[in-house]
Amino acid sequence: MNYLKTCLKLQFRVPTCVFFSLVFPVVIMTAMVLSYGNFSIGDGYHFVDKYFLISTGMGLLPISIISFPIWIGESIQNDSYERLEYLGVNTTKLIVAEIFSYIVLSVISISTNIVYGYLVFSLKIPSIKYLISFVLLAVFCNMILLLLGANIAKLVKSTSAILPLGMILLFTTYIFTGALTSFSDLPIKIQNIGDKIPIKYVMNDFFSIWSESKLVDTTFIKLNFIWGAIFIIILIVISKMEKEGK
């Protein structure tokens, strides 16, 4: 727990991490709701009840494809964990705490988005089992995205290149998931690509969970597991290649 507390404190000292995971999503939500108005979409739900899904996804993506790979890249480049071992620090526990801190940050990002939407725009909160399902599935999505971040770090290595690459991936994903416009308004070919991206379900399809139409999205779960397996295989292959190259 002490390692986890230390890792979280360090996370909140990084301005880009705090901005993209906590501030940026609520700023976007505020701008969109004030621009379009919090109009009714039927059954007691309003525009914010759908758009907060998008702003939630916007908060999760930077954690996994920018902050996380930069941390891995810096750790590899600086040999920081090797030096800490000499000082008697349990680096295994520290690494586990670091990874877990990104999962906790994901939960904080989701919770901040929900609380802000509720307090400022009267976001409609579902019953507890649907709320827990939404949060757990969103975190599950980001755990798989953390594997993508690990692949980015292992392939790119240079931390100076990870940030611009992460930003390109970030805004490209926004395009394919309907973050910049309604997903249904996108060309069919782009929609087909978006249907293969797990975060798209968090930002669009999870409204069925939020509105208590269904408790889980089985299509999302299957897709997320498939991507998780792919990312793990790639990580194993890269690690073996690195060992053979030494």
N, C-alpha and C positions, 0 to 999 in steps of 0.2 A: 504493500500500500504506500509505503514511503517513496519507493521508486516511482509509482504511478503519480503521486502528488507532485513530485519534482518534475516529471515529464509534462504534466498538464500546465504547471507554472511556466515552464519554458515555452510551451505552445502559445500561451497567451501573451508572451513577450515578443512574439513575431507579428508585426503589424499586418503583413499580407495574409497571414493565416487567419487572424481575427476578422479582418475586413471581409475576405471572400466567404468564410464559413458562417459568420454571424451577422455582419452589417449589410453586406451586399444583398442577400436575399430579402431582408425586410425593406430595404430601400427600393428594390425593384417592385415588391408587392405594393408598397405605398404609391409609387409612381403610376403603376398600372391601374390600381383601384381608383385613385383620384382622377386619372385621365378618362377612364371609361365609365366611372360611376359604379357603385356596388349594386347593380341591377339584379332583379330576381331572375332565377333560372328555373323556377318551379319547385314544388314540394317543400317550400320553406327554405330553400337554398338560394344563395346569392353568388355573384361573380367571384367574390373572395374565396368561397368554398371550393372553387375549381382552380383559381389561380394560385392559391397557396401551395398546391401540389407542385406547380412549376418552380416557384421560388424555393421550395424545399429541395428539389433536385439541383437547383442552381447553387445551393449551399453545400451539398454533398460532393459534387463533382470536383471542386478545387481541392478538397481535403485529400482525395485519393489520387488524382493525376497531376497535382502540383506539389502540395506540401509534403506528402508522403515520399514520393520519389526523390525530392530534393534532400530530405533527411537521410535517406539511404545513400544517395550519392555523396553527400558530405561526410558521412560516417566512413565510407570506403576510401575516399580521397585523403582524409585526415588521419586515418588509422587511429581514430579516437578511442575505440574500444580496446585496442591492444595496449594503449597507454593506461587506460583505466584499470586493466587487469594487473598491471604492475603496482598500482596503488591499492590493490586488494578489493576492488569493486567486483561484485558478482555480475559480470557482463551479460550472462544468460538471462538473469532476472531483469536486468535493465532493458535488454532488447525486447523481452516479452512485455514489459511495462510500457515501452515506447509504442509498440504496435497496438496494445490495448488502449493507450491514450488517444489514438486516432479513432478508435471505435467509440470511446466515450465522447470525443469531440463531435462525432456524427450525431450521437444522441442529443447532445447539447444544442447542436445546430437545428435539428428537427424540433426539439422542444421550444427553442426560442421563437422559431417561425410560428408554431401553433399558438403559443402564449401571446405573441405580438398580434397575430391575426384576430385572436379572441378579444383582447383588450381594446384594440383600436378599431377593428372593423366588424366586430360581433361574429367572428367565425363560428359556425355551428359545430360543436364538439359531439362526436358519436358516443355511444355507450362504451363502457370500459373495455369490453372484449374486442370490439372493433378498433378502438384506439390503440390498444396494445398490439393487435395484429398489424395495423398500419405501421407503427413504429418499428416493430421487429422485422417486418419484411423490407422496410426502407433501409434499416441497418444491415440486413442480410445482403441487400443489393450493394451497399457501399463496401462491405467486406470483400466481395468479389472484385469490386473496382480497385480495392487496395492491392489485390494480386496483379491487376493491370499496371498499377503504379510501380510495383516491384519490378515488373518486366521492363518498364520504361527506364528505371534506374540502372538495371543490369545491362541493358542494350546501349543506352546513351552514355552513361558513366559521368560525363562532364556536367556539373551542376549549372554551369553558365548556359548550357544548351537545353537543359530540362525545362526551365521556366518558359522560354518562347515556344518550345514544342508542346508543353502542357497547355499554354494559352490557345494554340492552334487547335488542339484536340478538344479543348473546352468549348470554344465557339462553334466548331464543326458539329459537335454533339448537340449543342443548342439548336442548330439548324435542323438536324435530323429528328429531334425529339419534339419539335413544335414549341420550343421555348420562346421563339421570337414571333411566332404567329400560331394560329390554331392548327393543331396537327391535322385535322380533317380538311383544311384548306391547302395542305401541301400536295405537290404532284404525287401521283400514285407510286412512281418509282422511288421517291424519297420516303414515302410512307412505308413501303416494303422494306427499305433499309432500316428505318426507325423501329419497325416491328421486331428486328433482331437485336436491338439494344435494350438491355434490362432497365436502365434508368428511365427509358421512355414510359415504362409501365408505372413507375413511381409518379411521374409527372403528368400522366394522363389517365391510365386505366384504374389506378388506385382510388379514383373517385367512387367506384362501386363498393369499395371497402369503407370509405369515409361516409358514404350515404347509407351504409348498412344493407346493401343489396346482396353482398356475399362476404364471407369471412376471410377467404384466401383467394389468391389468383394463381391457379395451378399452371397456367401457361407461363407466367413470369417465373415461378419456382423452377420449372423444368429448364427454361432458357438460362436462368442464372447458374444452375448446376452445370450445364453444358459449358458455359463460358469459364466457370471456375475450373473445370477439368482441363480445358484448353490452356488456360494461363498457368496452371500448375505444371503441366507437361512441358510448356515452353521454358519455365523456370528451371526444371530439372535438366533439360537439354543444354541450356546456357551454362548452368553450374558444371556439368560434365565437360563441356568444351573448355571452360576456364581451367579446370583441373588438368586436363590433358595438355593445355597450352603452357602450363607452368613447368 
